[in-house]
Amino acid sequence: VPAMDLYRVKLVSPEGEEHEFDAPGDACILDSADSAGVELPYSCRAGDCSACAGRIEDGVVDQSGGSYLDDAQRADGYVLTCVSYPKSNCVIHTHKGIEV
């Protein structure tokens, strides 16, 4: 069994509060945050709404499973944490659902 890829994820709330944790590449950021004791907003957990939306400042995620965001929103850095899997160390600003 190959070693699991682990990435350092930093989440920044609208108030500037920061949470950092290690996240495996095969778990969505929402689940990894939950495991680390960080509460994020969510609703569907399936990429079909924007409740869990964030905006990536640095890093790469795979969110190919989400259908809610359009190409322009993805190009603008928006991610759905329930279907985003880290592919590098990341910095993500959370609570962006109102923006998308």
Secondary structure, DSSP 8 states (H G I E B T S, - for coil): -----EEEEEEE-TT--EEEEEEETTS-HHHHHHHTT-----SSSSSSSSTTEEEEEES-EE-TT--SS-HHHHHTTEEETTS-EESS-EEEE---GGG-
